[in-house]
């Protein structure tokens, strides 16, 4: 059963809920602070003709002068040591330990908010990362802008023979026929983008925006706000900076990396060392290395899977085991 307190007759009714005054204590910063974005309202990197990645906010926004947002990660990690415990390591060493051993929770204490514009086909790949807060431009309420992704003839890639998801070298490198095929693809995109005047005309004739948009191609641009913690941003970058990722989304990952690195430089250094440029070996690959070191094997992988063997050959090259 719910009970309520009656208001004294002497107190006027305001017509709204009056919460009790909280006991709030204001604690000032112990030292001068600096803005991790250098006082800017927006830091932007252009991507292609119409695309961009813009950093519009970060948490923490203010850090002690002379420090970076890496300090918030260190602060979160050290809370587990208990109040009064002395600092057990230098900040850089602690951050590298956390990254090396994948203690990821402290990295969630830093967040970044981006404003981005990209082709819809890039956005559909991007949204597969379900760890961010996203609010996308709506073609139901607003008119789709007259902006379309268009590659050069040299950018048109041939389908990979080993990777069903991607392309390899430029198809134009296959000679005259390849150049003609690449040009056909560019012309095909131009015809698709040429539907935009019909889209506008149908809007003018009263067709609803939510229906008129469905005929536009995936090369049309969309925008969104994308807010994510650093741990999940690093996971996104690890996947989308990989050479196997589609080139068009890699360009956005490179722009994001460029914006994040100055704000958490120690974290990004550890990320490069242990994850982005590191080398993970499977059990079969470790066995192949051991066999070669013992002298009873040539370093070949004991697997019938061709893709697995090809991947190992690439790793062998990086390890200098050829």
ABEGO torsion letter per residue (X at the ends): XBBBBBBBAABBBAGBBBBBBBBBBBBBBABBBBBAAGGBABBBBBBEAABBBBBABBOBABBBBGBBAAAAAAAAAAAAAEBGBBBABBAAAAAAAAAAAGBAAAAAABBBBBBBBBBAAAAAAAAABAABBBBBBBAAABBBBBBBBBBBAAABBBBBAABAABBBBBAAAAEAAAAAAAAAAAAAAAAAAAAAAAAAAAAAAGBBAAAAAAABBAABBBBBBBBBBAAAAAAAAAAAABAABBAAAAAAAAAAAAAAAAABAAAAAAAAAAAAABBBBBAAAAAAAAAAAAGABAGBBBBABAAAAAAAAAAAAAAGAX
